[in-house]
Amino acid sequence: MATEQLQIDAVDVHYGQFQAVKGASLTLARGELGCLLGASGCGKTSLLRAIAGFEPVSAGSVVLHQRQISSAQATTLPEHRQVGMVFQDFALFPHLSVRRNVGFGLTGLDRKAQAARVQELLELVEMGDFARAYPHELSGGQQQRVALARALAPAPELLLLDEPFSSLDTELREQLAGQVRRLLKQTGTTALMVTHDRREAFAMADRIAVMEQGHIVQYDTPLNLFRAPATPFVANAITRGALLPLEIVNRTDGRDHILYELALSADQRVPCRTGPDIDLAVGELLSVHIDLDNAVAFSP
Ligand SMILES: Nc1ncnc2c1ncn2[C@@H]1O[C@H](COP(=O)(O)OP(=O)(O)OP(=O)(O)O)[C@@H](O)[C@H]1O
């Protein structure tokens, strides 16, 4: 019995003779956040559009909440899929207030219930004070939060995000990616995001599908992609530096600090003191940045 919320099985997408997606398979459990990561032209958007129902699949199938919505034989219309979308350019209606933008897809609710749902979603994305504002009065990050509220308002079975942060500056991107992850987890939303930015993918996703020329070359947790990249292509897509795995082998909690013992290898242990907010478990693996300003070099 299928327990997955989203099941993509051996999907092909063609544009005429050209095959943009080749036998792509992945699954997402309910509430799980996935990401399609890869360079420009590798087929990420084509696969996302096929899941949304904007492109037909030429082979394979897409099953959402145990309902087949795409196969070579039949395609459910996008508006009947219970799939929400967030786009790169926010795509808010410029002539509608924030409140009406968010309420737009809420059909079948009476006015009072609709207003309550809109306010609930605006509070969730911390835009409760902006209900009467218009899109042009908001910053890019605020507009994207409204777009997210609008997509989440009808409680879709799946949320698709197409490069949702790419028109924002780098610092805001990572910050928003983290916020959006917390929000999607809080609402138990199942979501699949497209990005070419690995930092964004790592900030957001439980599982990442690395794509290369139409293929999903590896679909795994961020940690496993680091630990066991399937191919050199994946290793390169994930990190351009050397990998230095550290495992937490010991933890001692002080009153205002935590002392960790990190193992670099069986006989190399590194002590590390952090604030009480860095809460890590023994056995956890870390990736670290080396700050060369503080490095000490010894002559051989
Ligand atoms: N409507 C179309 N007609 C013909 N070819 C297309 C069409 N849309 C996309 N392609 C081609 O399919 C391939 C995959 O495109 P797709 O947009 O899925 O890639 P992507 O990984 O999302 O890239 P990007 O990050 O640049 O958006 C590319 O070679 C592209 O030129």
The ligand as an SDF file (V2000), in Angstrom:
LIG
                    3D

 31 33  0  0  0  0  0  0  0  0999 V2000
    8.7220   24.8030  -24.0460 N   0  0  0  0  0  0  0  0  0  0  0  0
    9.8780   24.2400  -24.4020 C   0  0  0  0  0  0  0  0  0  0  0  0
   10.1150   23.8470  -25.6740 N   0  0  0  0  0  0  0  0  0  0  0  0
   11.2680   23.2700  -26.0510 C   0  0  0  0  0  0  0  0  0  0  0  0
   12.2910   23.0160  -25.2070 N   0  0  0  0  0  0  0  0  0  0  0  0
   12.1390   23.3950  -23.9270 C   0  0  0  0  0  0  0  0  0  0  0  0
   10.9310   24.0200  -23.4530 C   0  0  0  0  0  0  0  0  0  0  0  0
   11.0710   24.2690  -22.1340 N   0  0  0  0  0  0  0  0  0  0  0  0
   12.2940   23.8220  -21.7980 C   0  0  0  0  0  0  0  0  0  0  0  0
   12.9410   23.3070  -22.8640 N   0  0  0  0  0  0  0  0  0  0  0  0
   14.2790   22.7030  -22.8780 C   0  0  0  0  0  0  0  0  0  0  0  0
   14.2810   21.6200  -21.9440 O   0  0  0  0  0  0  0  0  0  0  0  0
   15.5070   21.5860  -21.2240 C   0  0  0  0  0  0  0  0  0  0  0  0
   15.2070   21.6420  -19.7310 C   0  0  0  0  0  0  0  0  0  0  0  0
   14.6280   22.9100  -19.4450 O   0  0  0  0  0  0  0  0  0  0  0  0
   14.1190   23.2850  -17.9720 P   0  0  0  0  0  0  0  0  0  0  0  0
   13.5370   24.6620  -18.0460 O   0  0  0  0  0  0  0  0  0  0  0  0
   13.2990   22.2040  -17.4610 O   0  0  0  0  0  0  0  0  0  0  0  0
   15.5070   23.3120  -17.1900 O   0  0  0  0  0  0  0  0  0  0  0  0
   15.8490   23.9230  -15.7740 P   0  0  0  0  0  0  0  0  0  0  0  0
   16.7450   22.9430  -15.1370 O   0  0  0  0  0  0  0  0  0  0  0  0
   14.6140   24.2860  -15.0700 O   0  0  0  0  0  0  0  0  0  0  0  0
   16.6350   25.2150  -16.1860 O   0  0  0  0  0  0  0  0  0  0  0  0
   16.6180   26.6970  -15.5310 P   0  0  0  0  0  0  0  0  0  0  0  0
   17.2590   26.5680  -14.1870 O   0  0  0  0  0  0  0  0  0  0  0  0
   17.4270   27.5040  -16.4810 O   0  0  0  0  0  0  0  0  0  0  0  0
   15.1750   27.1240  -15.4650 O   0  0  0  0  0  0  0  0  0  0  0  0
   16.3430   22.7470  -21.7120 C   0  0  0  0  0  0  0  0  0  0  0  0
   17.2600   22.2520  -22.6710 O   0  0  0  0  0  0  0  0  0  0  0  0
   15.3290   23.6740  -22.3690 C   0  0  0  0  0  0  0  0  0  0  0  0
   15.9220   24.3760  -23.4450 O   0  0  0  0  0  0  0  0  0  0  0  0
  1  2  1  0
  2  3  1  0
  2  7  2  0
  3  4  2  0
  4  5  1  0
  5  6  2  0
  6  7  1  0
  6 10  1  0
  7  8  1  0
  8  9  2  0
  9 10  1  0
 10 11  1  0
 11 12  1  0
 11 30  1  0
 12 13  1  0
 13 14  1  0
 13 28  1  0
 14 15  1  0
 15 16  1  0
 16 17  2  0
 16 18  1  0
 16 19  1  0
 19 20  1  0
 20 21  2  0
 20 22  1  0
 20 23  1  0
 23 24  1  0
 24 25  2  0
 24 26  1  0
 24 27  1  0
 28 29  1  0
 28 30  1  0
 30 31  1  0
M  END
$$$$
